[in-house]
Amino acid sequence: MSCADEHVQDLIQIKPIIARQLRSAKYGVYNHSTVELCHWTKKSFMDEGTCYKHRFYGIDTHRCMEFSPAGMFCENRCIYCWRPMEFYEHIEMPSNAVDEPQAIIDNLMHERFRLMSGYFGNADANKAKLREAMRPTHYAISLSGEPTMYPKLPELIRHLKSLKDTRSIFLVTNGQEPDMLYRLEEEDALPTQIYLSTNAPNKRLFYLINKPRLRDAWERWLKSLEFLASTKARTVARITLIRSYNYGLDTAREFAEILRIGNPHFIEVKSYMHVGNSINRLSADEMLSMDEVLAFTEALEYHLDGYALYDWSIPSRVAVLQNVKRYVDPIIR
């Protein structure tokens, strides 16, 4: 057996039984990477609405490719996660056992086209949008798992930037790999916008909500929060509100205190949604109404100096505060 054959055998792959379950749930799978057409992308194909990221940041919903190079790999087991985290097995991705960035994008693009194919035969679908969607302009590295675990993430982002149609790249992280965030800065591989999941204002709630597998998880997350304050990328702290866990006026004040460390450009406040695999862990009562989300956001604004309510989206139950002192144009041109 050649060395090349041995390397292929050692490549990380999602187990076949899990891959079949993911494909049944309308995911595209390539070895350790995943892609999906999100709810709003599919609605956009049918001219039935757009994602709140279009409203807030100008993202073309139908030309968004949501994917992850670490589909079933994550250091956390967050109680609100609607992804199939029960399938997650590992918290390491050795660099000699992962796919190259171009192979990931080429194969996931093929999987994405396969997921889109049925819409071309739908008489009600917008065919012009479908043709445009075959050339994504926006990449959301966020689908499932924790993308910063992928050791070749800087190369992946640089590859995406090299594609002629690319307009923006968003990266969502749980903050457990702060060294990777600093690598992105050092290696000239920053995405357009970095989201940090910010679901707890203190260590006790952090471990209760995120259920991390790493013993120093809180310290890792704090280091990632500090990164937000200095990076050249646009930054977002995203709070997922869960009624019985992190909702309330006192919690809003505590969130404001810790968010001052990161000083992000935007703070998104979103209700937990009772969908996907999360329904096995939380009840529907844990969701908040849009009015409750706005009330919490306004309380957060009151306790934070230099932030103002920018916008909100009723269908997604999300509101966003903008940093008026560290101002950037919300709309990505």
C-alpha positions in Angstrom: 0.0 0.0 0.0 1.4 3.4 -0.9 1.7 6.4 1.5 -1.0 8.1 -0.5 -3.4 5.2 0.1 -2.6 5.2 3.8 -3.4 8.9 3.9 -6.7 8.5 2.2 -7.6 5.7 4.7 -6.8 8.1 7.6 -9.0 10.9 6.3 -11.8 12.0 8.7 -15.2 11.0 7.5 -18.7 11.3 8.9 -19.8 7.7 9.7 -21.9 6.3 6.8 -25.0 5.7 9.0 -24.9 9.3 10.2 -24.2 10.6 6.7 -27.4 8.7 5.5 -29.4 10.3 8.3 -28.0 13.8 7.4 -28.9 13.3 3.7 -32.4 12.2 4.7 -32.6 15.5 6.5 -31.6 17.3 3.3 -27.9 17.9 4.1 -25.2 17.5 1.5 -22.2 15.6 2.9 -18.6 15.3 1.7 -16.3 13.4 4.1 -16.2 15.7 7.2 -18.0 18.7 5.6 -21.7 19.5 5.3 -23.8 21.9 3.3 -27.5 22.8 3.3 -30.1 25.0 1.7 -31.5 26.9 4.7 -35.2 27.7 5.2 -34.8 31.3 4.0 -32.8 30.4 0.9 -35.5 28.0 -0.2 -38.2 30.7 0.5 -36.2 33.2 -1.5 -36.2 30.8 -4.5 -40.0 30.9 -4.3 -40.1 34.7 -3.8 -41.6 34.2 -0.4 -39.2 36.3 1.7 -35.5 36.8 2.6 -33.3 36.1 5.6 -32.8 38.8 8.2 -29.2 39.0 7.1 -30.5 40.5 3.9 -32.4 43.1 5.9 -29.6 43.9 8.3 -26.5 43.5 6.2 -27.6 43.4 2.5 -26.8 39.7 2.0 -28.4 38.1 -1.2 -30.4 35.3 0.4 -30.7 33.2 -2.7 -26.9 33.4 -3.4 -25.9 32.3 0.2 -24.1 29.0 0.6 -24.2 27.8 4.2 -21.7 25.1 5.0 -19.3 23.8 7.5 -15.9 22.1 7.1 -16.4 20.5 10.5 -19.9 19.1 10.1 -20.0 16.7 13.0 -17.2 18.1 15.2 -17.8 20.5 18.1 -16.4 21.1 21.6 -19.8 22.0 23.0 -23.2 20.3 23.4 -25.4 23.4 23.6 -28.9 22.7 24.9 -30.5 25.0 22.4 -28.7 23.7 19.3 -31.1 22.5 16.6 -28.4 20.7 14.8 -27.9 16.9 15.3 -25.2 17.3 17.9 -26.1 13.9 19.4 -24.1 12.5 16.5 -20.9 14.5 17.4 -18.1 12.3 18.4 -14.7 14.0 18.3 -13.2 17.3 19.5 -10.1 17.2 17.4 -9.4 17.4 13.6 -5.7 16.6 12.9 -4.4 18.6 10.0 -3.0 15.4 8.2 -6.5 13.9 8.3 -8.7 16.6 6.7 -9.6 17.5 3.1 -8.0 20.4 1.3 -10.1 23.6 1.1 -10.6 23.5 -2.7 -11.8 19.9 -2.5 -14.3 20.8 0.2 -15.7 23.8 -1.8 -15.8 21.9 -5.1 -17.6 18.9 -3.6 -20.0 20.9 -1.4 -20.8 23.1 -4.4 -21.8 19.9 -6.2 -23.9 18.8 -3.3 -25.6 22.2 -3.1 -26.5 22.0 -6.8 -28.0 18.5 -6.1 -30.1 20.0 -3.3 -31.3 22.8 -5.7 -32.1 20.6 -8.6 -35.8 20.0 -7.7 -36.5 23.7 -7.8 -35.7 23.9 -11.5 -38.7 21.8 -12.3 -41.0 23.8 -10.0 -43.1 26.1 -12.1 -43.4 28.6 -9.2 -39.7 28.9 -8.5 -37.9 32.1 -9.7 -35.6 30.6 -12.4 -33.5 33.8 -12.6 -32.7 33.5 -8.9 -31.9 29.8 -9.3 -29.4 30.6 -12.1 -27.8 33.2 -10.0 -27.7 30.9 -7.0 -25.4 28.6 -8.8 -22.7 31.2 -8.3 -22.8 32.1 -4.6 -21.8 35.6 -3.6 -22.0 35.0 0.2 -20.6 32.1 2.3 -21.9 31.4 5.8 -19.4 29.1 7.5 -21.8 28.1 10.2 -24.0 25.2 9.3 -23.1 22.6 11.9 -20.3 21.7 14.2 -17.5 24.2 15.0 -15.8 25.5 11.9 -12.8 26.9 13.7 -11.8 23.3 14.6 -10.9 22.8 10.9 -7.1 23.3 10.9 -6.9 24.7 7.4 -9.5 27.4 7.9 -7.2 30.3 6.9 -6.5 28.5 3.6 -10.3 27.9 3.1 -11.2 31.5 3.6 -8.4 32.7 1.3 -9.7 30.2 -1.3 -13.3 31.6 -1.0 -11.9 35.2 -1.3 -10.2 34.1 -4.6 -13.5 33.1 -6.2 -14.6 35.9 -8.6 -18.3 36.1 -7.4 -17.5 36.2 -3.6 -18.8 39.3 -2.0 -18.9 38.4 1.7 -17.9 35.6 4.1 -19.4 35.2 7.6 -17.9 32.9 10.2 -19.8 31.8 13.3 -17.8 30.4 16.2 -18.5 29.2 19.7 -15.2 30.8 20.8 -13.5 27.6 21.9 -10.6 28.0 19.4 -9.3 31.5 20.1 -5.9 30.6 18.7 -7.5 30.0 15.3 -9.1 33.4 15.3 -5.7 35.0 15.9 -4.3 32.8 13.1 -6.9 34.2 10.7 -5.7 37.7 11.6 -2.0 36.9 11.3 -2.4 34.9 8.1 -4.4 37.6 6.2 -7.5 35.3 6.2 -10.1 37.2 8.1 -13.7 36.7 6.9 -16.0 39.7 6.3 -17.8 39.3 9.6 -17.2 37.1 12.7 -20.1 36.0 14.9 -19.3 34.9 18.5 -22.0 32.9 20.2 -22.6 34.8 23.4 -25.2 32.9 25.4 -24.1 33.4 29.0 -22.8 36.4 30.9 -21.0 34.4 33.6 -19.2 31.1 34.0 -22.1 29.3 35.8 -24.6 29.9 33.0 -21.9 29.3 30.4 -21.4 25.7 31.5 -25.2 25.2 32.1 -26.2 26.3 28.5 -23.2 25.4 26.4 -22.2 22.1 28.1 -18.6 22.3 26.9 -16.3 19.3 26.7 -13.2 21.3 27.4 -12.3 22.0 31.0 -11.0 25.6 30.3 -13.9 26.4 28.0 -14.8 29.7 29.8 -11.3 31.0 29.6 -11.1 30.1 25.9 -14.3 31.9 25.2 -13.1 35.0 27.1 -10.0 35.0 24.9 -12.2 34.9 21.8 -14.3 37.8 23.2 -11.2 39.8 23.7 -10.3 39.1 20.1 -13.4 40.9 18.9 -12.2 44.2 20.4 -9.0 44.3 18.3 -9.7 42.5 15.0 -10.0 44.3 11.7 -13.0 42.1 10.7 -16.6 43.2 11.4 -17.8 41.6 14.6 -21.1 40.4 16.0 -22.0 39.0 19.5 -25.0 36.8 19.1 -27.2 36.2 22.1 -29.7 33.3 22.0 -32.3 33.9 24.7 -33.8 30.9 26.5 -36.5 31.9 28.9 -35.6 29.8 31.9 -31.8 30.3 31.5 -30.6 33.7 30.4 -33.6 36.0 30.1 -34.4 38.8 32.5 -33.5 42.4 33.3 -30.7 41.4 35.8 -29.2 39.1 33.1 -29.3 42.0 30.6 -27.3 44.1 32.9 -24.8 41.3 33.4 -24.6 40.7 29.6 -23.8 44.4 29.1 -20.9 44.2 31.6 -19.2 41.4 29.8 -19.9 42.6 26.3 -17.9 45.8 27.0 -14.8 43.5 26.8 -15.5 42.6 23.2 -16.9 45.9 22.1 -18.5 44.3 19.0 -19.8 46.2 16.0 -23.2 44.6 16.4 -25.1 42.7 19.1 -27.8 40.3 17.8 -30.4 39.3 20.3 -32.4 36.3 19.1 -35.0 34.0 20.7 -34.4 30.3 21.0 -36.5 28.5 18.4 -38.2 25.2 19.2 -37.0 23.3 16.1 -34.8 20.5 15.0 -33.1 18.3 17.6 -33.5 21.0 20.3 -37.1 19.9 20.9 -35.7 16.8 22.7 -34.0 19.1 25.3 -36.2 22.2 25.7 -39.9 22.9 25.7 -41.6 25.4 23.4 -42.2 27.6 26.4 -38.5 28.5 26.3 -39.1 30.6 23.2 -39.7 34.4 23.6 -42.0 36.6 21.6 -40.7 39.5 19.5 -41.9 41.9 22.1 -39.9 40.1 24.8 -36.8 40.1 22.6 -37.1 43.8 22.0 -37.6 44.5 25.7 -34.4 42.6 26.5 -32.6 44.4 23.7 -33.7 47.8 25.0 -32.6 46.8 28.5 -29.2 45.9 27.1 -29.0 49.2 25.2 -29.8 51.0 28.4 -26.9 49.4 30.2 -24.4 49.8 27.3 -22.8 53.1 26.4 -22.5 53.7 22.7 -25.0 51.3 21.3 -28.4 52.0 19.6 -31.2 49.8 18.3 -30.6 49.4 14.6 -33.3 47.0 13.4 -35.3 43.9 14.1 -37.0 41.0 12.2 -40.3 39.7 13.5 -40.3 36.3 11.6 -36.8 35.4 13.0 -37.5 37.0 16.4 -34.2 38.8 16.3 -33.1 42.4 17.1 -29.7 44.0 16.6 -27.9 46.8 18.4 -25.2 48.8 16.5 -22.0 50.2 18.0 -22.3 53.9 17.2 -18.8 54.6 18.5 -17.1 51.8 16.5 -19.2 52.5 13.5 -19.3 50.5 10.3 -21.9 50.7 7.6 -24.2 47.7 8.3 -24.9 47.1 4.6 -22.0 45.2 2.9 -21.6 46.9 -0.4 
